[in-house]
Amino acid sequence: MNATMNSGLVWFRRDCRTHDNAALHQALTRCKSVFCVFIFDRSILDTLPHADRRVEFIRESLVELDAALRQLSGKPDAGLIVLHDHAEQAIPALAAQLGVNAVFAARDYEPQAIERDAKVQQQLQQLGMEWCAVKDHVIFEQREVLTQTGKPYGVFTPYMRAWMAKVASHPPALLDCSTLGHKLAERPQPLREPIPTLADIGFKNTNLKQLSLPTGMAGAQRLLDDFWQRMDAYDQTRNFPAVKGPSYLSVHLRFGTVSIRQLVQLALQRQAAGSPGASVWLGELVWRDFYFQVLANFPQVATHCFKAEYDLIQWEHGEHAERLFQAWCEGRTGYPLVDAAMLQLNQTGYMHNRLRMVAGSFLVKHLGLDWRWGERYFAEQLNDFDLSANNGGWQWVSSSGCDAQPYFRIFNPISQSEKFDADGKFITRYLPQLSGLGARNIHAPWQAKPVDLLASGLTLGKDYPLPIVEHAEARERTLARYACVRKVPV
């Protein structure tokens, strides 16, 4: 394709890489010269705590992206323009300052982002500039995978079948920007400022480096190389939080330091070779697309239940509910697997996927608290927070979402602990005071014999809390709470 525009501006958002970047490739293909920008959007950042691992992750990744753009261009001043401003005003202003013909960006499907982009597009049109939004961080978006009646899917299994059929006929192709890098333009002198420090944008360092979470494109590749060696066993290891089973790529997918097309290509390649682990992992990548298309086609799920009748449920409220919620947030429920999961989240910003289900189900179906409370807390804490997946997961555990677990399925945190952390290795990593209990008693310390508690040196209610709810009683309360929506006899 011949260049049809003199110049363009690529707005990096959740696609912080040069490899297989759809917006960058589109701009380099269509324009004779291309500028690149990232906005530390104050509309988002001003609401965050001053120590936020995600902001530090982004900042470190931008340092690498800036260097990669310089290398790709072969020009020392063709790096990344980085601004700290409100994006909906800053992007049109920068486009006008640079005199570009168009702004290129990867399409975003979150309601607030859609509203922001519409405002940017309107201002660009008034300036006589084009807004070019492209698909990048999903394989199939919005209404690309539909039922035979032309409607979006609300159940995962038929969606996955349709997704797999479509990917077979439309396999994801990687986009090569390397041969077009010479089109990257040198930044005007006033815009050649170095990447701002965290302090420059009002943030502090976190424990990100201590967590050994690698950032940027190189960090994503390192994790991918490691997972490639373990992928075949993923179906056997993924449910055990004490085992190195996951890819740990979720935060890189969130900020686009790795390409979803690359990951799907690799999963399909390994699946074709007969890898059961690759098949399971591919299924989880399809779940990711599924939740994106749910949010895009049913934006009301951002605030309401997908199944509208579930908004009739009466959740616990008042001071007692607030105390229960605080105990859950702080890992003080008295159920070791739930508490260890919450401590993992609070200390690292990561929570194993099996534990997200266990901890989420506990909040909703043991404590009787609105799933939106948990959704908001996870949104504040998770390094890989993504509205579509977080919302989908919380609506799944609360039974109110697409293809969710039945309302009468209530995870037993003790049996989940015995099944997926049998030796208590994960529990003792975050609750070392329970290490003396041994594998037999660690899953439910309050059920241990007095002699075993004495031998462990543990005093319940002092060293570790007693359970804040009793499982069987909580189950009965939940079944009664869900009576307004149940469709089958209990």
JOLIN-V560994 format. One record per residue. RES is the residue in one small letter. PHI is phi in whole degrees, 0 to 359 (999 if undefined). Layout:
RES&PHI, RES&PHI
This chain:
m&999, n&282, a&296, t&250, m&234, n&291, s&210, g&218, l&236, v&266, w&260, f&287, r&229, r&253, d&217, c&279, r&205, t&260, h&283, d&50, n&254, a&294, a&294, l&296, h&297, q&299, a&294, l&294, t&284, r&267, c&241, k&281, s&216, v&223, f&258, c&230, v&219, f&231, i&250, f&285, d&286, r&295, s&298, i&261, l&292, d&294, t&266, l&265, p&294, h&288, a&243, d&225, r&301, r&294, v&294, e&295, f&300, i&297, r&301, e&295, s&291, l&292, v&301, e&290, l&298, d&301, a&295, a&293, l&294, r&298, q&294, l&298, s&276, g&76, k&236, p&293, d&249, a&262, g&275, l&267, i&278, v&237, l&239, h&243, d&195, h&276, a&300, e&292, q&265, a&290, i&294, p&299, a&294, l&293, a&301, a&293, q&299, l&275, g&68, v&279, n&271, a&202, v&246, f&248, a&206, a&283, r&296, d&243, y&248, e&278, p&308, q&293, a&292, i&298, e&296, r&299, d&294, a&296, k&293, v&297, q&301, q&298, q&293, l&296, q&299, q&294, l&270, g&78, m&248, e&264, w&253, c&241, a&261, v&233, k&281, d&219, h&263, v&222, i&277, f&234, e&246, q&43, r&248, e&282, v&240, l&233, t&290, q&295, t&266, g&80, k&247, p&294, y&282, g&241, v&233, f&289, t&303, p&295, y&298, m&295, r&299, a&293, w&298, m&295, a&295, k&289, v&290, a&293, s&268, h&228, p&297, p&294, a&253, l&277, l&260, d&264, c&262, s&296, t&280, l&250, g&299, h&296, k&280, l&295, a&269, e&288, r&288, p&301, q&309, p&294, l&253, r&263, e&291, p&293, i&304, p&297, t&284, l&300, a&297, d&300, i&253, g&84, f&239, k&241, n&293, t&246, n&268, l&305, k&293, q&294, l&280, s&56, l&268, p&290, t&253, g&70, m&298, a&295, g&296, a&297, q&294, r&297, l&295, l&294, d&299, d&292, f&292, w&304, q&284, r&248, m&301, d&299, a&263, y&303, d&296, q&267, t&251, r&293, n&266, f&249, p&294, a&274, v&255, k&281, g&251, p&294, s&281, y&61, l&266, s&300, v&291, h&288, l&294, r&299, f&256, g&70, t&279, v&223, s&267, i&296, r&295, q&297, l&294, v&293, q&303, l&294, a&296, l&296, q&298, r&288, q&298, a&298, a&274, g&93, s&277, p&292, g&296, a&296, s&297, v&293, w&295, l&301, g&302, e&287, l&293, v&291, w&305, r&300, d&299, f&302, y&292, f&297, q&287, v&297, l&297, a&292, n&266, f&229, p&299, q&296, v&295, a&297, t&230, h&232, c&293, f&299, k&272, a&303, e&295, y&285, d&288, l&279, i&297, q&264, w&272, e&298, h&209, g&92, e&297, h&296, a&297, e&296, r&293, l&299, f&296, q&296, a&297, w&296, c&301, e&267, g&70, r&233, t&275, g&89, y&254, p&304, l&294, v&296, d&293, a&296, a&298, m&291, l&291, q&301, l&299, n&294, q&273, t&236, g&78, y&236, m&219, h&303, n&299, r&301, l&287, r&299, m&291, v&294, a&293, g&293, s&299, f&298, l&300, v&280, k&256, h&253, l&266, g&69, l&258, d&303, w&302, r&293, w&296, g&293, e&301, r&295, y&294, f&299, a&299, e&283, q&258, l&287, n&300, d&262, f&308, d&222, l&306, s&296, a&290, n&296, n&297, g&298, g&294, w&290, q&290, w&294, v&291, s&271, s&71, s&260, g&255, c&294, d&49, a&279, q&295, p&301, y&299, f&271, r&273, i&234, f&302, n&271, p&297, i&287, s&292, q&298, s&294, e&296, k&279, f&253, d&217, a&307, d&273, g&73, k&294, f&291, i&302, t&289, r&297, y&251, l&231, p&299, q&294, l&265, s&296, g&283, l&286, g&82, a&298, r&288, n&251, i&290, h&281, a&211, p&304, w&292, q&268, a&291, k&290, p&307, v&293, d&288, l&295, l&297, a&293, s&281, g&76, l&259, t&249, l&292, g&90, k&240, d&277, y&204, p&288, l&287, p&301, i&276, v&216, e&255, h&304, a&297, e&294, a&297, r&298, e&295, r&297, t&294, l&299, a&291, r&297, y&272, a&301, c&288, v&237, r&291, k&240, v&231, p&293, v&269
